């Protein structure tokens, strides 16, 4: 044909595909992604192919089928498909690459692994066996096609192909907010979780029970009350209702701390408002020095504020020393004013007045209400400035808070939240991180007759119902679109088998993905036949619902995978017995144990938090991997309506030798009360010393299974029942029969997928029923010893140096110097990544008063103890703190006397003299003391 065909053809995606050409294609040879296209009739196969894959190189290896018939390239431009025929296009790998190299060999392993991930039993359709260039054979050729793959596919991927309820792929990796991947969970790897501030992100949904590091629902803020400082925090646990218990800071129960107030709202529709965190507060932090000479210092609030709050700090305290060094009271006053932004209409908000005689930090706060708007706020020190070294009264403006009296959480659906008010103390100082709790979903449960009662539950059926109909679903499904009968049966089955699901959905995922993951924990999957959501359980079946032979099917194909079967699975799961930390359980296949297993493969089971369930599911899946390595597909007509996913069917076919023959019954011979033999429309042979049976699909769809007499004769068409059959139960002419050796006349298979083909035809996918799969997890569950190492006791920090002389003095913003103690410690090894904080506590020696605490990142390697007095001896201890919040032991009590500015300066170094005529130049390095005033040089004549 003339021109470039893809330029003349547009792909249509109408609201209705009726009357359009349906093309199922895998457009890229290196991908197994299947795409459905719909074209207007009247186009040739070549035109369609060019539109599906416009790149010549990829298109040159294409295989094109109409139904079961392959159309060769020389006929592509001549064939114009008609509506109603399924067109399948696959881009097969081809060509060489020089030196006998094959692209197929190069990418085979990658492509097979991709296949295992893509062809999920619940969602895959039309996985062509010709994807690696082998082609799909038609019924007229050999009626059978097989893909044999050895060792290139992981068993965990294989489970996604040949399973009713495949193990889901967990969302693992980095945290999902603050630059992380939005499709992965921070709670699966709870060891590295923390309290995030997920701006504009999704609200989590707790399903079951799990330990959770809650998101901060608003910015935390501090407040001053007298001499005490408090921190207020608001946490959001996700969609309610939820039960919230066992609140911790790191690994320590919050009940072990003093001066902590906690208030929970569980996410019910009628929750009362919070009282500990009632406002939306924005806090600006700075350090603006306030002096009388500098006058007013001004800053601006956020817009639409209803209240304003300011904090001031006196970092060195407020004290007057008399001539004997005794402390005397001193008073400091700071005036506060405000005005609508852009005006000069200043209004007095009040005065902050402080009277004290202590040389340690003092903070004060002032809060007042205003009419909603934006304001300029200014502060001025009205007390006089001083340069006296006997007075400590430096003052700073450190906080401006813009307060709006709204609920900080503006959301249309109820969420579970916790407000906390914590007093800063020796136990709690700095930022409070790693707040976590045990959270559990509260949902309607099935009580045998209805779903009305709400209770804490982790039953997969209740969770499936919640995913379909709960608040987290933007388009909840009404009861009329849910098969509640199947869901209720699933609920009872999960109770009987002890199946549970426990996870936190804090990542981007579709409803289908979450349904698949939850249902899989109950060995089931979710489907939507006829527009009704239902659950298909993978359970042992005993009654076949349909019989298929070459007489009522066509296009039979088989896929057989020969992997290197692992000896055991390493099952990864968050262990509820270990506070939901990641754990691993080894699950051995039959015949293997710790003594002889050498081949292991990882299996992840999202939602499984119990070690016994990890073992049971691991045994189930490893049995599937061993016993369900084959997958069969075939086409059938209207008879596909009888079965659905999960049903047991019987399959007889001559190519794979499932049975010896099949066909139709021509006539039935009887003696008046019993049927004695049947005449069939196929010729059969029997061998001596073997027994044979016939299976007949009766009119009502049930199966008649009877032994027949062995007659050693070729080409016979009559089968005599070994025991006559009552006429009421006997077959009739036209019934479908299956013939073979005893217990081998057919294959028991389970339907994994039914793919519509139009004109009431369908392609059925199935796998061996393999009843031993359902016995794999029975018997005594082996004792489990957690692979989590016991928490090793933290060593105490090693002190390398302690200094308090002139070289480590602390310089204040005004340039003045004051004493401090600088402790240098040996940093933790780079391998000790769990150690994140170095903490010290100190106080004057012999003083039973409160400790002062200082914490710094562990990598800093040094601690600064400020607000210490020259000449005073202090006692101190150090410890490490882990990422989890666990605190190490305090080091042995040590003491140090502050040298400060009283210490003698160090010696000069590198002293040298150079004479140039009558001039002598003297050079030297000054000591590191910060309080040096001058250098003195003495010299005398040498003679």
PyMOL commands that set and color helices and strands:
alter all, ss='L'
color gray80, all
select helices_A, chain A and resi 5-8+45-52+56-59+73-75+103-118+129-132+155-161+190-192+254-256+460-469+479-481+484-497+511-521+529-531+576-578+611-627+638-642+727-729+771-775+806-808+858-860+900-902
alter helices_A, ss='H'
color red, helices_A
select strands_A, chain A and resi 20-26+35-40+62-66+69-71+87-91+146-150+205-207+209-213+215-216+221-225+228-239+242-249+252-253+260-265+280-289+297-300+305-314+319-321+327-328+330-340+347-356+362-373+375-381+391-392+396-404+415-423+435-444+454-456+503-505+524-527+534-537+546-548+554-562+568-575+581-588+600-604+630-636+648-651+661-670+674-684+692-697+703-708+716-726+736-741+747-758+761-768+799-803+810-811+817-818+821-825+835-844+852-857+862-865+873-882+894-897+909-916+919-925
alter strands_A, ss='S'
color yellow, strands_A
deselect
rebuild
show_as cartoon
